[in-house]
Amino acid sequence: MKQKKSGMFKYYLKEASKCWQLYVLLIPALLWAIIFAYYPMYGVIIAFKDYKIREGIMGSPWASPLFKYFTEFFSTSIAVNAIKNTLVVSLESLVFAFPIPVIFALLLNQVRSKKASKAIQTISYAPYFMSNVVVVSLITVFFSANGVINGIIRSTGGSEILFTSVPEWFRTLFIGTNIWQTMGFNAVIYIAALTAISPDYYEAATIDGASRFQRVLYIDIPMIMPTVILMLILQVGNIMNVGYEKAYLMQNGSNTIVSELISTYVYKVGLQTAQYSFATAVGLFNSVANFIILVIANKVAKKVSDISIF
């Protein structure tokens, strides 16, 4: 048995030596993953300890009971609200925001002029690189009580709408600006999948008399469907993870009931009130929930379409 394992190891080592340059190029990515993705997992221990900065992670005493901070989180009145708001925002984003990049990529693929296509791509990418502070500032400029939109409404004889204060408008503004920010960038992977389709399919379809819409329906969509399903699995697996920056910047006393997410709550209790153990416990719950959802989504996708990420 040992000889067999030794022989297999030598075989793999010999095969790897044929393309050692690729493994050298892989080293920076592995180092990044180890330093920034795996090493920080050591800090998860804080969720089970009464963490004190001076004593450090290992020197701090274990919480009694061990799941003390998890129990505290679920016993707070804000827990259910934060989880609910996070799920609603994520599900609405999944329904309304996820299909947009796919549709955009399909439409952009139909633009015959390369110059026009590149110009549209560049314009659609630009918002992705904007800071959330800038985006929220634009929301204020356009949708505040004295903003551009309300100015137009007043000029037409209507009464102003408090877009940034009324809770009912928070999700619309949050998801709408997210679509505007990420549409072009998220479409890149679908555009790449479309460019990989062999021209032979289009030539055969044209000879058979297929219209442009039929080529999109029967060639483009089926060919990029594996990519769409993979991205959908990843999106579903990230459903509990909504970034805190923009939601926190958009928060005010009037819309907190719908804008308080798990991420904003963790930021507040972790950094503003220095409850590190409590914040780590909430964050760990969020990560575990995401992982479970990802595994379930992957199994469902594999069973339904035979496409999965693992």
PATIPA-837251 format. One record per residue (C-alpha): residue number from 1; residue in three letters; x, y, z. Coordinates in steps of 0.001 Angstrom, whole numbers, plus 500000, padded with zeros to 6 digits. Example, Ala and Ser with C-alpha at 12.3 -4.5 7.8 and 13.67 -1.06 7.14 Angstrom:
BEGIN
+-----+------+--------+--------+--------+
! pos ! code !     xx !     yy !     zz !
+-----+------+--------+--------+--------+
!   1 !  ala ! 512300 ! 495500 ! 507800 !
!   2 !  ser ! 513670 ! 498940 ! 507140 !
+-----+------+--------+--------+--------+
//
This chain:
BEGIN
+-----+------+--------+--------+--------+
! pos ! code !     xx !     yy !     zz !
+-----+------+--------+--------+--------+
!   1 !  met ! 500000 ! 500000 ! 500000 !
!   2 !  lys ! 502837 ! 502369 ! 500954 !
!   3 !  gln ! 504664 ! 501530 ! 497730 !
!   4 !  lys ! 501500 ! 502285 ! 495720 !
!   5 !  lys ! 501081 ! 505678 ! 497422 !
!   6 !  ser ! 504767 ! 506436 ! 496898 !
!   7 !  gly ! 504449 ! 505552 ! 493210 !
!   8 !  met ! 501382 ! 507784 ! 492813 !
!   9 !  phe ! 503166 ! 510660 ! 494551 !
!  10 !  lys ! 506169 ! 510321 ! 492228 !
!  11 !  tyr ! 503826 ! 510204 ! 489228 !
!  12 !  tyr ! 502008 ! 513407 ! 490260 !
!  13 !  leu ! 505328 ! 515088 ! 491060 !
!  14 !  lys ! 506649 ! 514166 ! 487616 !
!  15 !  glu ! 503484 ! 515490 ! 485924 !
!  16 !  ala ! 503630 ! 518714 ! 487946 !
!  17 !  ser ! 507289 ! 519254 ! 487007 !
!  18 !  lys ! 506251 ! 519432 ! 483329 !
!  19 !  cys ! 504327 ! 522650 ! 483958 !
!  20 !  trp ! 506053 ! 524017 ! 487063 !
!  21 !  gln ! 505731 ! 527576 ! 485751 !
!  22 !  leu ! 501953 ! 527438 ! 486269 !
!  23 !  tyr ! 502401 ! 526353 ! 489879 !
!  24 !  val ! 504835 ! 529227 ! 490465 !
!  25 !  leu ! 502197 ! 531642 ! 489140 !
!  26 !  leu ! 499714 ! 530039 ! 491548 !
!  27 !  ile ! 501843 ! 530849 ! 494631 !
!  28 !  pro ! 500734 ! 534532 ! 495020 !
!  29 !  ala ! 497058 ! 533514 ! 494856 !
!  30 !  leu ! 497593 ! 530753 ! 497426 !
!  31 !  leu ! 499445 ! 533134 ! 499748 !
!  32 !  trp ! 496629 ! 535686 ! 499421 !
!  33 !  ala ! 494014 ! 533022 ! 500239 !
!  34 !  ile ! 495979 ! 531759 ! 503250 !
!  35 !  ile ! 496697 ! 535228 ! 504690 !
!  36 !  phe ! 493374 ! 536952 ! 504000 !
!  37 !  ala ! 490850 ! 534090 ! 503825 !
!  38 !  tyr ! 492018 ! 531233 ! 506060 !
!  39 !  tyr ! 494214 ! 532849 ! 508716 !
!  40 !  pro ! 491434 ! 535271 ! 509846 !
!  41 !  met ! 489239 ! 532220 ! 510638 !
!  42 !  tyr ! 491367 ! 531906 ! 513770 !
!  43 !  gly ! 489454 ! 534927 ! 515093 !
!  44 !  val ! 486171 ! 532962 ! 515077 !
!  45 !  ile ! 487171 ! 531726 ! 518550 !
!  46 !  ile ! 486221 ! 535190 ! 519856 !
!  47 !  ala ! 482535 ! 534250 ! 519437 !
!  48 !  phe ! 482960 ! 531650 ! 522192 !
!  49 !  lys ! 485048 ! 533799 ! 524564 !
!  50 !  asp ! 484626 ! 536852 ! 526769 !
!  51 !  tyr ! 487168 ! 538642 ! 524620 !
!  52 !  lys ! 489403 ! 541260 ! 526205 !
!  53 !  ile ! 491862 ! 543169 ! 524017 !
!  54 !  arg ! 494629 ! 543270 ! 526613 !
!  55 !  glu ! 494516 ! 539520 ! 527214 !
!  56 !  gly ! 494270 ! 538582 ! 523537 !
!  57 !  ile ! 492254 ! 535820 ! 521918 !
!  58 !  met ! 493874 ! 532842 ! 523664 !
!  59 !  gly ! 494274 ! 534639 ! 526982 !
!  60 !  ser ! 490627 ! 535685 ! 527211 !
!  61 !  pro ! 488346 ! 533387 ! 529274 !
!  62 !  trp ! 485799 ! 531117 ! 527596 !
!  63 !  ala ! 482211 ! 532377 ! 527670 !
!  64 !  ser ! 479929 ! 530725 ! 530183 !
!  65 !  pro ! 477786 ! 529189 ! 528817 !
!  66 !  leu ! 479767 ! 528583 ! 525620 !
!  67 !  phe ! 476988 ! 529818 ! 523293 !
!  68 !  lys ! 476232 ! 532825 ! 525485 !
!  69 !  tyr ! 476497 ! 535448 ! 522737 !
!  70 !  phe ! 474450 ! 533452 ! 520229 !
!  71 !  thr ! 471686 ! 533178 ! 522815 !
!  72 !  glu ! 471932 ! 536912 ! 523519 !
!  73 !  phe ! 471581 ! 537745 ! 519823 !
!  74 !  phe ! 468447 ! 535648 ! 519301 !
!  75 !  ser ! 466923 ! 537009 ! 522499 !
!  76 !  thr ! 467190 ! 540621 ! 521309 !
!  77 !  ser ! 464204 ! 542285 ! 519652 !
!  78 !  ile ! 466369 ! 543479 ! 516772 !
!  79 !  ala ! 467551 ! 539983 ! 515721 !
!  80 !  val ! 464350 ! 538888 ! 513972 !
!  81 !  asn ! 463980 ! 542284 ! 512292 !
!  82 !  ala ! 467595 ! 542331 ! 511052 !
!  83 !  ile ! 467357 ! 538771 ! 509677 !
!  84 !  lys ! 464020 ! 539535 ! 508027 !
!  85 !  asn ! 465295 ! 542753 ! 506420 !
!  86 !  thr ! 468437 ! 540997 ! 505163 !
!  87 !  leu ! 466427 ! 538162 ! 503609 !
!  88 !  val ! 463877 ! 540506 ! 502000 !
!  89 !  val ! 466572 ! 542744 ! 500473 !
!  90 !  ser ! 468550 ! 539719 ! 499246 !
!  91 !  leu ! 465517 ! 537931 ! 497759 !
!  92 !  glu ! 464264 ! 541067 ! 496043 !
!  93 !  ser ! 467767 ! 541659 ! 494670 !
!  94 !  leu ! 467827 ! 538062 ! 493444 !
!  95 !  val ! 464478 ! 538437 ! 491671 !
!  96 !  phe ! 464981 ! 541904 ! 490177 !
!  97 !  ala ! 468756 ! 542408 ! 489957 !
!  98 !  phe ! 470090 ! 538974 ! 488953 !
!  99 !  pro ! 468403 ! 538733 ! 485495 !
! 100 !  ile ! 469422 ! 542273 ! 484459 !
! 101 !  pro ! 473118 ! 541529 ! 483651 !
! 102 !  val ! 472059 ! 538440 ! 481661 !
! 103 !  ile ! 469563 ! 540448 ! 479605 !
! 104 !  phe ! 472091 ! 543274 ! 479183 !
! 105 !  ala ! 474761 ! 540850 ! 477935 !
! 106 !  leu ! 472315 ! 539279 ! 475452 !
! 107 !  leu ! 471300 ! 542697 ! 474115 !
! 108 !  leu ! 474886 ! 543956 ! 473950 !
! 109 !  asn ! 475858 ! 540843 ! 471987 !
! 110 !  gln ! 473395 ! 541929 ! 469287 !
! 111 !  val ! 475086 ! 545306 ! 468738 !
! 112 !  arg ! 476876 ! 545006 ! 465421 !
! 113 !  ser ! 479122 ! 548051 ! 465729 !
! 114 !  lys ! 482224 ! 547225 ! 467786 !
! 115 !  lys ! 482782 ! 550892 ! 468644 !
! 116 !  ala ! 479230 ! 551281 ! 469928 !
! 117 !  ser ! 479527 ! 548006 ! 471864 !
! 118 !  lys ! 482759 ! 549093 ! 473562 !
! 119 !  ala ! 481324 ! 552512 ! 474381 !
! 120 !  ile ! 478214 ! 550973 ! 475972 !
! 121 !  gln ! 480370 ! 548539 ! 477945 !
! 122 !  thr ! 482602 ! 551312 ! 479260 !
! 123 !  ile ! 479618 ! 553440 ! 480307 !
! 124 !  ser ! 477969 ! 550464 ! 482048 !
! 125 !  tyr ! 481177 ! 549551 ! 483924 !
! 126 !  ala ! 481803 ! 553053 ! 485295 !
! 127 !  pro ! 479267 ! 553060 ! 488201 !
! 128 !  tyr ! 480805 ! 549874 ! 489649 !
! 129 !  phe ! 483986 ! 551764 ! 490517 !
! 130 !  met ! 482131 ! 554535 ! 492349 !
! 131 !  ser ! 482445 ! 554697 ! 496112 !
! 132 !  asn ! 479253 ! 553977 ! 498045 !
! 133 !  val ! 479680 ! 557407 ! 499628 !
! 134 !  val ! 479429 ! 558972 ! 496156 !
! 135 !  val ! 476400 ! 556823 ! 495269 !
! 136 !  val ! 474556 ! 557767 ! 498473 !
! 137 !  ser ! 475444 ! 561420 ! 497817 !
! 138 !  leu ! 473852 ! 561096 ! 494363 !
! 139 !  ile ! 470763 ! 559537 ! 495957 !
! 140 !  thr ! 470557 ! 562540 ! 498280 !
! 141 !  val ! 470997 ! 565003 ! 495414 !
! 142 !  phe ! 468261 ! 563414 ! 493325 !
! 143 !  phe ! 465801 ! 562027 ! 495876 !
! 144 !  ser ! 465976 ! 564208 ! 499006 !
! 145 !  ala ! 463165 ! 566633 ! 499900 !
! 146 !  asn ! 465031 ! 569417 ! 498072 !
! 147 !  gly ! 466415 ! 567102 ! 495396 !
! 148 !  val ! 466055 ! 567124 ! 491628 !
! 149 !  ile ! 463147 ! 564636 ! 491467 !
! 150 !  asn ! 461082 ! 566492 ! 494057 !
! 151 !  gly ! 461866 ! 569738 ! 492246 !
! 152 !  ile ! 460333 ! 568279 ! 489086 !
! 153 !  ile ! 457325 ! 566967 ! 491050 !
! 154 !  arg ! 456695 ! 570396 ! 492627 !
! 155 !  ser ! 457063 ! 572153 ! 489297 !
! 156 !  thr ! 454296 ! 569969 ! 487855 !
! 157 !  gly ! 451957 ! 570787 ! 490749 !
! 158 !  gly ! 452498 ! 567626 ! 492769 !
! 159 !  ser ! 453440 ! 567270 ! 496422 !
! 160 !  glu ! 456952 ! 566223 ! 497398 !
! 161 !  ile ! 457759 ! 562610 ! 498287 !
! 162 !  leu ! 460233 ! 561911 ! 501082 !
! 163 !  phe ! 462116 ! 559177 ! 499219 !
! 164 !  thr ! 465093 ! 559078 ! 501596 !
! 165 !  ser ! 463027 ! 559155 ! 504792 !
! 166 !  val ! 459953 ! 557036 ! 504139 !
! 167 !  pro ! 460704 ! 553324 ! 504920 !
! 168 !  glu ! 458714 ! 552143 ! 501882 !
! 169 !  trp ! 461259 ! 553693 ! 499485 !
! 170 !  phe ! 464463 ! 552372 ! 501124 !
! 171 !  arg ! 464531 ! 548989 ! 499374 !
! 172 !  thr ! 463574 ! 550499 ! 496025 !
! 173 !  leu ! 466446 ! 552995 ! 496179 !
! 174 !  phe ! 468895 ! 550435 ! 497605 !
! 175 !  ile ! 468181 ! 547714 ! 495023 !
! 176 !  gly ! 467714 ! 550159 ! 492142 !
! 177 !  thr ! 471099 ! 551808 ! 492695 !
! 178 !  asn ! 472682 ! 548356 ! 493157 !
! 179 !  ile ! 471394 ! 547353 ! 489724 !
! 180 !  trp ! 472776 ! 550560 ! 488229 !
! 181 !  gln ! 476147 ! 550013 ! 489929 !
! 182 !  thr ! 476694 ! 546323 ! 489187 !
! 183 !  met ! 474823 ! 545655 ! 485935 !
! 184 !  gly ! 477736 ! 546290 ! 483569 !
! 185 !  phe ! 480392 ! 544624 ! 485693 !
! 186 !  asn ! 478315 ! 541504 ! 486409 !
! 187 !  ala ! 477548 ! 541169 ! 482709 !
! 188 !  val ! 481247 ! 540612 ! 481893 !
! 189 !  ile ! 481151 ! 536875 ! 482617 !
! 190 !  tyr ! 478046 ! 536411 ! 480438 !
! 191 !  ile ! 479588 ! 538460 ! 477625 !
! 192 !  ala ! 482666 ! 536205 ! 477828 !
! 193 !  ala ! 480432 ! 533118 ! 477645 !
! 194 !  leu ! 478636 ! 534539 ! 474592 !
! 195 !  thr ! 481885 ! 535310 ! 472758 !
! 196 !  ala ! 482950 ! 531672 ! 473275 !
! 197 !  ile ! 479984 ! 530375 ! 471235 !
! 198 !  ser ! 481094 ! 529009 ! 467878 !
! 199 !  pro ! 479976 ! 531103 ! 464846 !
! 200 !  asp ! 479000 ! 527829 ! 463141 !
! 201 !  tyr ! 475814 ! 527720 ! 465222 !
! 202 !  tyr ! 474751 ! 531163 ! 463990 !
! 203 !  glu ! 475609 ! 530349 ! 460369 !
! 204 !  ala ! 473562 ! 527137 ! 460471 !
! 205 !  ala ! 470643 ! 528961 ! 462130 !
! 206 !  thr ! 470767 ! 531760 ! 459525 !
! 207 !  ile ! 470726 ! 529231 ! 456674 !
! 208 !  asp ! 467673 ! 527599 ! 458288 !
! 209 !  gly ! 465943 ! 530988 ! 458309 !
! 210 !  ala ! 466098 ! 531721 ! 462041 !
! 211 !  ser ! 465451 ! 535334 ! 463004 !
! 212 !  arg ! 467698 ! 537282 ! 465365 !
! 213 !  phe ! 465300 ! 536699 ! 468247 !
! 214 !  gln ! 465211 ! 532964 ! 467510 !
! 215 !  arg ! 469034 ! 532826 ! 467485 !
! 216 !  val ! 469077 ! 534437 ! 470925 !
! 217 !  leu ! 466324 ! 532121 ! 472181 !
! 218 !  tyr ! 467685 ! 528832 ! 470826 !
! 219 !  ile ! 471461 ! 529427 ! 470712 !
! 220 !  asp ! 472587 ! 532190 ! 473085 !
! 221 !  ile ! 470423 ! 531384 ! 476104 !
! 222 !  pro ! 470987 ! 527575 ! 476112 !
! 223 !  met ! 474743 ! 528021 ! 475592 !
! 224 !  ile ! 475209 ! 530423 ! 478518 !
! 225 !  met ! 472717 ! 528640 ! 480795 !
! 226 !  pro ! 475429 ! 526642 ! 482659 !
! 227 !  thr ! 477169 ! 529939 ! 483497 !
! 228 !  val ! 473873 ! 531503 ! 484579 !
! 229 !  ile ! 473102 ! 528555 ! 486875 !
! 230 !  leu ! 476564 ! 528647 ! 488456 !
! 231 !  met ! 476257 ! 532376 ! 489121 !
! 232 !  leu ! 472752 ! 531844 ! 490516 !
! 233 !  ile ! 474055 ! 529210 ! 492953 !
! 234 !  leu ! 476747 ! 531606 ! 494170 !
! 235 !  gln ! 474203 ! 534412 ! 494491 !
! 236 !  val ! 471810 ! 532228 ! 496486 !
! 237 !  gly ! 474704 ! 531071 ! 498680 !
! 238 !  asn ! 475462 ! 534710 ! 499453 !
! 239 !  ile ! 471870 ! 535580 ! 500292 !
! 240 !  met ! 472511 ! 536465 ! 503935 !
! 241 !  asn ! 475499 ! 538622 ! 503117 !
! 242 !  val ! 474423 ! 542170 ! 502229 !
! 243 !  gly ! 477176 ! 544784 ! 502458 !
! 244 !  tyr ! 476747 ! 547269 ! 505265 !
! 245 !  glu ! 478320 ! 550372 ! 503687 !
! 246 !  lys ! 475500 ! 551704 ! 501530 !
! 247 !  ala ! 472720 ! 550513 ! 503855 !
! 248 !  tyr ! 474446 ! 552199 ! 506804 !
! 249 !  leu ! 474942 ! 555439 ! 504871 !
! 250 !  met ! 471275 ! 555438 ! 503797 !
! 251 !  gln ! 470018 ! 554844 ! 507319 !
! 252 !  asn ! 468214 ! 557511 ! 509324 !
! 253 !  gly ! 465817 ! 557601 ! 512236 !
! 254 !  ser ! 462788 ! 557165 ! 509962 !
! 255 !  asn ! 463790 ! 554102 ! 507912 !
! 256 !  thr ! 465745 ! 552003 ! 510466 !
! 257 !  ile ! 462853 ! 549545 ! 510728 !
! 258 !  val ! 463595 ! 548340 ! 507159 !
! 259 !  ser ! 467257 ! 549381 ! 506758 !
! 260 !  glu ! 468710 ! 547580 ! 509787 !
! 261 !  leu ! 470480 ! 544554 ! 508295 !
! 262 !  ile ! 472642 ! 541912 ! 509944 !
! 263 !  ser ! 475748 ! 543567 ! 508485 !
! 264 !  thr ! 474850 ! 547050 ! 509777 !
! 265 !  tyr ! 473967 ! 545591 ! 513178 !
! 266 !  val ! 477328 ! 543781 ! 513389 !
! 267 !  tyr ! 479125 ! 546999 ! 512444 !
! 268 !  lys ! 477339 ! 548961 ! 515152 !
! 269 !  val ! 477791 ! 546504 ! 518025 !
! 270 !  gly ! 481279 ! 545470 ! 516925 !
! 271 !  leu ! 482980 ! 548776 ! 516223 !
! 272 !  gln ! 480799 ! 551453 ! 517780 !
! 273 !  thr ! 480147 ! 549722 ! 521104 !
! 274 !  ala ! 483229 ! 547423 ! 521111 !
! 275 !  gln ! 481201 ! 544250 ! 521803 !
! 276 !  tyr ! 483644 ! 542103 ! 519828 !
! 277 !  ser ! 482502 ! 538682 ! 521053 !
! 278 !  phe ! 478847 ! 539480 ! 520406 !
! 279 !  ala ! 479550 ! 540892 ! 516931 !
! 280 !  thr ! 481719 ! 537876 ! 516030 !
! 281 !  ala ! 478948 ! 535505 ! 517135 !
! 282 !  val ! 476421 ! 537297 ! 514912 !
! 283 !  gly ! 478852 ! 537284 ! 511995 !
! 284 !  leu ! 479581 ! 533574 ! 512498 !
! 285 !  phe ! 475862 ! 532773 ! 512497 !
! 286 !  asn ! 475545 ! 534724 ! 509243 !
! 287 !  ser ! 478433 ! 532841 ! 507612 !
! 288 !  val ! 477181 ! 529405 ! 508698 !
! 289 !  ala ! 473686 ! 530229 ! 507406 !
! 290 !  asn ! 475174 ! 531281 ! 504053 !
! 291 !  phe ! 477193 ! 528063 ! 503828 !
! 292 !  ile ! 474139 ! 525875 ! 504537 !
! 293 !  ile ! 472078 ! 527751 ! 501933 !
! 294 !  leu ! 474923 ! 527394 ! 499403 !
! 295 !  val ! 475116 ! 523611 ! 499920 !
! 296 !  ile ! 471333 ! 523249 ! 499572 !
! 297 !  ala ! 471235 ! 525441 ! 496437 !
! 298 !  asn ! 474106 ! 523458 ! 494913 !
! 299 !  lys ! 472356 ! 520119 ! 495568 !
! 300 !  val ! 469071 ! 521375 ! 494134 !
! 301 !  ala ! 470815 ! 522731 ! 491002 !
! 302 !  lys ! 472722 ! 519478 ! 490535 !
! 303 !  lys ! 469541 ! 517438 ! 490827 !
! 304 !  val ! 467490 ! 519668 ! 488509 !
! 305 !  ser ! 470036 ! 520636 ! 485850 !
! 306 !  asp ! 473078 ! 518418 ! 486535 !
! 307 !  ile ! 475141 ! 521610 ! 486933 !
! 308 !  ser ! 476887 ! 522414 ! 490218 !
! 309 !  ile ! 479968 ! 524138 ! 491627 !
! 310 !  phe ! 481075 ! 521050 ! 493572 !
+-----+------+--------+--------+--------+
//
